[in-house]
Amino acid sequence: MEMTRKNKIRNALVKASAFAAAASTVANVAMTQAFADFGDTPGGTNKNIDANTAMLKVIGILLTITRFAGVALCVYGVYEIVMSFMQSQPEAKTKGIIMTMSGIVMITMKSILGPNGIGVLT
């Protein structure tokens, strides 16, 4: 019996979903292991780490993630602006400009708040 086109597409989607779930699980495990050790002592037993150092490292990681999200938001905002000019939609232009500006703020947030900026997170 030959599989129909619909069944082939469904099987391909199931395989792709399973692969994505497995890749996500591996990435989560790797990130958990990578961020669990703050590197203060050899062997990963962080007995002498203070709360301020730990929080600054967590905030640094969150700001790095924010930077990557800002890049994605900026790219999508520029795409939205281009598409709105092609279709003459003023509301979409405003939405695209706001998204692009928000992405730029998210990208520069770590540089402004970090030790080389105004020094909030030193």
C-alpha positions, 0 to 999 in steps of 0.5 A: 500500500502506498502512502498518500501525500498527506501521510508523508507530510504528517510523518515528516512533521512528526520527525521534525518535531521529534528532532526539534524536541531532542535538540532543545533538550540537549541544548537545555542540558548543556546550558544548565551545565555551562551556567551552573559553575561560576568558575570561582573554584576548581572542580565547580564547588563554589563555596566562597561565592557571594550573592552579589557576584552570582547575581551580577553573572545572572544579570549578565547572562540575561542581558546577553539573551536580551541582546540576541532577542533585540537583534531578532526584533530589530530584523523583524522591525525592518522587515515590517517597515519594508513590507509596509512601504510596499503595501502603503500601510501607515499603521504597519510603518509605525509598528515596524519603527517601534519594533526596530527602536525597541530592538536597538534599545535591547541591543545596546542595553548591556553596553550602557548598563555594563562596566564600560557604560554608566557602571550600574552593573559593576 
